Amino acid sequence: SQADNGSDFYLVKFNSNVPDSYNVYYSGWNRSLSNQEMTNGVSIHHPAGDIKKISTYSTNLVSTTGWNGLQSHWLTIWSETENGKSIVEGGSSGSPIYDRNGLIVGDLTGGYESNSCETPSPAFYGKIWYSWESNGTTPETRLKDWLDPIEAGPVMHPGVNWAIVPPTADFVADDQNVQQGHSISFTDMSGPDILSWYWEFEGGIPATAEGEDPGTIQYIEPGLYAVSLTVTNADGTDTETKEDYIMVFAAPPPIANFTADHTEIGAGGTVRFTDTSSGDPFEWAWTFEGGSPATSSIQNPTIRYNNPGLYTVSLTATGYGGSDTKTVEEYITVVEVVLPEADFEASQTLIFNGESIDFTDMSTGEPFAWYWEFEGGIPPSSEEQHPEDIMYANPGTYDVSLTVANQFGQHTTTKTDYIIVDLVGLTEKDADKISITPNPANGMFYILLNGVQDSRLDIKVLNQTGHLLYQTQHVNAAGGLHLDLTSFTNGTYLLVVEVDSEKIYKRIQIVK
């Protein structure tokens, strides 16, 4: 087969048998397209008739179209060895490359022109897979007619020695003494050139297996158990049976135990339980008083509790050695969910610039964290429950905000224009609209409106802590109106008059 038209293979037929005295070994082959067996291997070659050379690779062969645009070749990356980095040389064409099991997977076509001992480069090997039947449809262009004339369909074929060498069965376990319920791995030590394997595991699960690697075998019941392996190669069959090879001892009974990520929650919350039992249990039976669900069989369940109360939790853990139960009375405490509600009061809400105010938290819901924001205040925020000496330097009206939190959530209350600083400064600009006389007075005040006709007036009277004491509305005040506060006690109050969507603040005094 030409190199550029396919995988570049060539078959030669001997005219006579090879003498036994040559002690010849006929290499096996692997025509798989998968490179899972081609993780490492060697190439054996005689460059230009020179003495035998062995080149080594330790990374997977790569399927490539780099030689001729067809999926016909393996690309080999050579490895560093004790004698330097491997290469192939001119005159090595046609030499085989082997997989990790010593089976031929390709034959050398060539490599890069720059290849040398100083600059070793990858090489291209025509695939046995491609040569099998992809080069053409006639016996002259493919391997299958010569290597599989009866169409048995093998993907791999082991090498054959010239002499008759029957197999010798042998194996080893990674552990011969295990606790019931545990598993054991077995390694085949048989040879040479084994074609098939048949395992029998007394007391094991599974009880039989085929193939070189039987997988892991689990042993459930205590006792002494035999293991048997029968192997076959091209020259015969052999069986190795190891009596009482595996000893399985009884597992101790488990000791049930568990933890919870929370033992006190609000109604409607969830708890994650973690099994901490010893003794390798494989079954779990949980009971959750008051929980949803009330039972569970998974190892680490998450349970919701909807109603307040004290609730018991129980776990039964079962292993190969038996069962054990742990019950914790009143383990989970579920409390009523009470969300916090922020509220507060200031020591006074009417001050002159430069004065300070103390604030008192009046929130409900047993909060454990507070965050205050004082617009215009110094400092502008606080995390104290009852912040004191908040100073206001500039005239104006300012908001105060309080956010409180408890274990169930948080809540924020903002009082708009709660703090009023420097009333004189605030009202001078409004003197042309409103005046109050007399002030101080015994409680009877006259509100004079200057240039305001047919307007709606909203009038509020607040005490010095900002609490609303009186509220009224007037329409068509015709320039003025009387405000009767004679029922109020002596003191200073804040009069808020809203006219034409503008708030005007006045400090009034009652003296009797």
C-alpha positions, 0 to 999 in steps of 0.5 A: 500500500502506498504511503500517501494513499493509505496506511503504508503497509506491506505483507511478505510471505515466507517461502519456508517455515522458520526453523525452531532453532531460531527461537522466534516470537511472532508479535501479536497485533491490536487493530482498535481505533481507541488509543486507551491501550496506547498510553505507552510502549516502544518501537523496535527497529533496525535503521538501515540494517543497523543493530536493534534499536528501541525507542520509547513513548509515554504519552498516548498515540494521537490519531492524525491526518497529518501525513496524507489527509486521511485518518490513516496514521498514529502520531508518536511523541518520543520520551526521554530515557536514561540513554537520551530522547528516542528517535527513529532514523532513515531505513527504519520504515516498516518497523512496528510500534507496540502498545502497552500490552506488547501488541503491534498497532502500526508500522513506520511510514516516516517523520520530519526532515528536521529529525536528528539526535540533536532535534528529535521529532515525532514520527508517523505510523500507519494504523493496523486499524486503517490497514485492516479494511480501509485501504481498499476492498480487495485482498491485495489492499487490506489485512483482514483477508490474511489475518482473519480469513475465517472472519472471526472478527478479533480486535486483538491477537496475542503474540505466539512463541515457536515453542508450546508453552501452556499457561500458568494461572496465578493471582493475588488479592490486595487484602486477604482479611476484611470485615464483612461488607467490604470489597477486595480487588484481585490482580492476575499474575498468569502467563504467558500470552493469556487469551481468556480468564474465568474467575470464581469467588466463593462467598463473593458478590459477584460469584464469577467474573471474566476478563483479566480484571474481575473488578471489586468483589464484595463479601457479606458473610463472615467465613473462609472462602476459596478463589479460583482462576482458570486461564487459557492461551494458545497452548492450553488451559490452567486453573489455580484454586486457593482454598481458604484464601479470603477471611471475612470477619464479623463487623462490630455493631454500629453505634448510632449518633447524629448532629444538627446544624441548628437546634433552635429555629423559627417556625417554618425553618429547616434543620439539616441532620448529619449521621455521625454513627460509627460501625459503617452503617448502610441503612438509616431510619429517622423519626422526627417528632413535629417534623416534615417529613416525619420519617426519613431513610436517607443518611443526612436528611433536611427536615422542616418544622412548621409549629413552635414546640420542643421535639424529639429526634431518633435515629436507628443505624443498621450495619452488617454487625446489627442495629443501634438506636439513639434518641434525643428528647426535646432536641429541636426547639421551634419558636414563634417567628416574630419579625422586628419592627423598628421605632424610636423617639428623640429627646427633642425634635426642635433645636437650634444649630449646634445643639445635640439630641439623644435617641431612644430605641423603642423597637419590638421583636427583641432585636439584637442589632441596630443601625441608625442614619442621621441626615445632617447629624454628626456622626451621620450613623450609629450602631448603638441601641440608644445613641446620644449626643447627635449634633446638628450644625446646620439649619434645616429639616432632617430625616432619621432612619433606624434599621433593626434585626433579630434572628428572623429578619430586619425592618427599617423605619424612616421619619421624614423631616423629623429633626428641625434645626434653627426655627428662626432661620427657617421662618424668616424667609416666610415672614411675608406669608404668615405671622402669629400674634401674640407669641407667647400667649395664654393659648389663644393665637391669631394666624395672620396670612399676608397675601394668601387668599382662598387657600387651604391651610393644613395646621399641625401642632407638635410637642418638642419630641415630635409627637402630633398633638393637634391637627386641623384644616381651613379653607378660605381663611380670608387673610387670618384665623384664630387658633385656640390652644387654651387647653394645652399646658405651659410650654414650647410647641411647634406649629406647622402650617402647610400652605400652597404645598409649602411647610412653614414652621413656627415656634410658639409658647403658651404661658398662663 
